[in-house]
């Protein structure tokens, strides 16, 4: 079980994270640490925003 399963933050999207995962894999494969960090930061910011909306 994942955090998203527990919180149901993105239950409307069955492919949650697929695009982010693909972008992360591409950045890592290309050795682009900056882009990999940006991809992860963007995903975390979106998740945090969804959590804040629930308050």
Chimera marker file (.cmm) of the C-alpha trace (Angstrom):
<marker_set name="trace">
<marker id="1" x="0.000" y="0.000" z="0.000" r="1" g="1" b="0" radius="0.5"/>
<marker id="2" x="1.273" y="3.475" z="-0.864" r="1" g="1" b="0" radius="0.5"/>
<marker id="3" x="0.722" y="6.930" z="0.599" r="1" g="1" b="0" radius="0.5"/>
<marker id="4" x="-1.586" y="7.705" z="-2.295" r="1" g="1" b="0" radius="0.5"/>
<marker id="5" x="-3.636" y="4.586" z="-1.551" r="1" g="1" b="0" radius="0.5"/>
<marker id="6" x="-3.952" y="5.559" z="2.089" r="1" g="1" b="0" radius="0.5"/>
<marker id="7" x="-4.877" y="9.188" z="1.450" r="1" g="1" b="0" radius="0.5"/>
<marker id="8" x="-6.789" y="8.650" z="-1.824" r="1" g="1" b="0" radius="0.5"/>
<marker id="9" x="-5.255" y="11.912" z="-3.018" r="1" g="1" b="0" radius="0.5"/>
<marker id="10" x="-5.271" y="10.868" z="-6.636" r="1" g="1" b="0" radius="0.5"/>
<marker id="11" x="-7.860" y="8.123" z="-6.779" r="1" g="1" b="0" radius="0.5"/>
<marker id="12" x="-9.452" y="9.708" z="-9.859" r="1" g="1" b="0" radius="0.5"/>
<marker id="13" x="-6.321" y="8.975" z="-11.902" r="1" g="1" b="0" radius="0.5"/>
<marker id="14" x="-5.501" y="5.261" z="-12.178" r="1" g="1" b="0" radius="0.5"/>
<marker id="15" x="-2.188" y="6.087" z="-13.897" r="1" g="1" b="0" radius="0.5"/>
<marker id="16" x="-0.972" y="8.493" z="-11.231" r="1" g="1" b="0" radius="0.5"/>
<marker id="17" x="2.738" y="8.993" z="-11.452" r="1" g="1" b="0" radius="0.5"/>
<marker id="18" x="3.267" y="7.283" z="-14.803" r="1" g="1" b="0" radius="0.5"/>
<marker id="19" x="4.394" y="10.474" z="-16.561" r="1" g="1" b="0" radius="0.5"/>
<marker id="20" x="6.531" y="11.509" z="-13.626" r="1" g="1" b="0" radius="0.5"/>
<marker id="21" x="8.147" y="8.092" z="-13.430" r="1" g="1" b="0" radius="0.5"/>
<marker id="22" x="8.919" y="8.111" z="-17.154" r="1" g="1" b="0" radius="0.5"/>
<marker id="23" x="10.428" y="11.604" z="-16.929" r="1" g="1" b="0" radius="0.5"/>
<marker id="24" x="12.496" y="10.589" z="-13.913" r="1" g="1" b="0" radius="0.5"/>
<marker id="25" x="13.807" y="7.442" z="-15.599" r="1" g="1" b="0" radius="0.5"/>
<marker id="26" x="14.714" y="9.454" z="-18.689" r="1" g="1" b="0" radius="0.5"/>
<marker id="27" x="16.567" y="12.088" z="-16.649" r="1" g="1" b="0" radius="0.5"/>
<marker id="28" x="18.481" y="9.467" z="-14.679" r="1" g="1" b="0" radius="0.5"/>
<marker id="29" x="19.323" y="7.472" z="-17.814" r="1" g="1" b="0" radius="0.5"/>
<marker id="30" x="20.695" y="10.636" z="-19.401" r="1" g="1" b="0" radius="0.5"/>
<marker id="31" x="22.643" y="11.477" z="-16.249" r="1" g="1" b="0" radius="0.5"/>
<marker id="32" x="20.743" y="14.737" z="-15.750" r="1" g="1" b="0" radius="0.5"/>
<marker id="33" x="20.599" y="15.048" z="-11.979" r="1" g="1" b="0" radius="0.5"/>
<marker id="34" x="19.172" y="18.555" z="-12.117" r="1" g="1" b="0" radius="0.5"/>
<marker id="35" x="16.238" y="17.513" z="-14.254" r="1" g="1" b="0" radius="0.5"/>
<marker id="36" x="15.655" y="14.415" z="-12.105" r="1" g="1" b="0" radius="0.5"/>
<marker id="37" x="15.540" y="16.598" z="-8.997" r="1" g="1" b="0" radius="0.5"/>
<marker id="38" x="13.152" y="19.030" z="-10.708" r="1" g="1" b="0" radius="0.5"/>
<marker id="39" x="10.819" y="16.174" z="-11.700" r="1" g="1" b="0" radius="0.5"/>
<marker id="40" x="10.721" y="14.859" z="-8.135" r="1" g="1" b="0" radius="0.5"/>
<marker id="41" x="10.288" y="18.316" z="-6.641" r="1" g="1" b="0" radius="0.5"/>
<marker id="42" x="7.383" y="19.034" z="-8.962" r="1" g="1" b="0" radius="0.5"/>
<marker id="43" x="5.670" y="15.786" z="-7.993" r="1" g="1" b="0" radius="0.5"/>
<marker id="44" x="6.168" y="16.444" z="-4.295" r="1" g="1" b="0" radius="0.5"/>
<marker id="45" x="4.822" y="19.984" z="-4.621" r="1" g="1" b="0" radius="0.5"/>
<marker id="46" x="1.692" y="18.713" z="-6.369" r="1" g="1" b="0" radius="0.5"/>
<marker id="47" x="1.130" y="16.118" z="-3.657" r="1" g="1" b="0" radius="0.5"/>
<marker id="48" x="1.658" y="18.699" z="-0.907" r="1" g="1" b="0" radius="0.5"/>
<marker id="49" x="-0.841" y="21.034" z="-2.576" r="1" g="1" b="0" radius="0.5"/>
<marker id="50" x="-3.439" y="18.264" z="-2.658" r="1" g="1" b="0" radius="0.5"/>
<marker id="51" x="-2.835" y="17.566" z="1.015" r="1" g="1" b="0" radius="0.5"/>
<marker id="52" x="-3.249" y="21.235" z="1.850" r="1" g="1" b="0" radius="0.5"/>
<marker id="53" x="-6.543" y="21.353" z="-0.048" r="1" g="1" b="0" radius="0.5"/>
<marker id="54" x="-7.913" y="18.703" z="2.291" r="1" g="1" b="0" radius="0.5"/>
<marker id="55" x="-7.386" y="20.802" z="5.420" r="1" g="1" b="0" radius="0.5"/>
<link id1="1" id2="2" r="1" g="1" b="0" radius="0.2"/>
<link id1="2" id2="3" r="1" g="1" b="0" radius="0.2"/>
<link id1="3" id2="4" r="1" g="1" b="0" radius="0.2"/>
<link id1="4" id2="5" r="1" g="1" b="0" radius="0.2"/>
<link id1="5" id2="6" r="1" g="1" b="0" radius="0.2"/>
<link id1="6" id2="7" r="1" g="1" b="0" radius="0.2"/>
<link id1="7" id2="8" r="1" g="1" b="0" radius="0.2"/>
<link id1="8" id2="9" r="1" g="1" b="0" radius="0.2"/>
<link id1="9" id2="10" r="1" g="1" b="0" radius="0.2"/>
<link id1="10" id2="11" r="1" g="1" b="0" radius="0.2"/>
<link id1="11" id2="12" r="1" g="1" b="0" radius="0.2"/>
<link id1="12" id2="13" r="1" g="1" b="0" radius="0.2"/>
<link id1="13" id2="14" r="1" g="1" b="0" radius="0.2"/>
<link id1="14" id2="15" r="1" g="1" b="0" radius="0.2"/>
<link id1="15" id2="16" r="1" g="1" b="0" radius="0.2"/>
<link id1="16" id2="17" r="1" g="1" b="0" radius="0.2"/>
<link id1="17" id2="18" r="1" g="1" b="0" radius="0.2"/>
<link id1="18" id2="19" r="1" g="1" b="0" radius="0.2"/>
<link id1="19" id2="20" r="1" g="1" b="0" radius="0.2"/>
<link id1="20" id2="21" r="1" g="1" b="0" radius="0.2"/>
<link id1="21" id2="22" r="1" g="1" b="0" radius="0.2"/>
<link id1="22" id2="23" r="1" g="1" b="0" radius="0.2"/>
<link id1="23" id2="24" r="1" g="1" b="0" radius="0.2"/>
<link id1="24" id2="25" r="1" g="1" b="0" radius="0.2"/>
<link id1="25" id2="26" r="1" g="1" b="0" radius="0.2"/>
<link id1="26" id2="27" r="1" g="1" b="0" radius="0.2"/>
<link id1="27" id2="28" r="1" g="1" b="0" radius="0.2"/>
<link id1="28" id2="29" r="1" g="1" b="0" radius="0.2"/>
<link id1="29" id2="30" r="1" g="1" b="0" radius="0.2"/>
<link id1="30" id2="31" r="1" g="1" b="0" radius="0.2"/>
<link id1="31" id2="32" r="1" g="1" b="0" radius="0.2"/>
<link id1="32" id2="33" r="1" g="1" b="0" radius="0.2"/>
<link id1="33" id2="34" r="1" g="1" b="0" radius="0.2"/>
<link id1="34" id2="35" r="1" g="1" b="0" radius="0.2"/>
<link id1="35" id2="36" r="1" g="1" b="0" radius="0.2"/>
<link id1="36" id2="37" r="1" g="1" b="0" radius="0.2"/>
<link id1="37" id2="38" r="1" g="1" b="0" radius="0.2"/>
<link id1="38" id2="39" r="1" g="1" b="0" radius="0.2"/>
<link id1="39" id2="40" r="1" g="1" b="0" radius="0.2"/>
<link id1="40" id2="41" r="1" g="1" b="0" radius="0.2"/>
<link id1="41" id2="42" r="1" g="1" b="0" radius="0.2"/>
<link id1="42" id2="43" r="1" g="1" b="0" radius="0.2"/>
<link id1="43" id2="44" r="1" g="1" b="0" radius="0.2"/>
<link id1="44" id2="45" r="1" g="1" b="0" radius="0.2"/>
<link id1="45" id2="46" r="1" g="1" b="0" radius="0.2"/>
<link id1="46" id2="47" r="1" g="1" b="0" radius="0.2"/>
<link id1="47" id2="48" r="1" g="1" b="0" radius="0.2"/>
<link id1="48" id2="49" r="1" g="1" b="0" radius="0.2"/>
<link id1="49" id2="50" r="1" g="1" b="0" radius="0.2"/>
<link id1="50" id2="51" r="1" g="1" b="0" radius="0.2"/>
<link id1="51" id2="52" r="1" g="1" b="0" radius="0.2"/>
<link id1="52" id2="53" r="1" g="1" b="0" radius="0.2"/>
<link id1="53" id2="54" r="1" g="1" b="0" radius="0.2"/>
<link id1="54" id2="55" r="1" g="1" b="0" radius="0.2"/>
</marker_set>
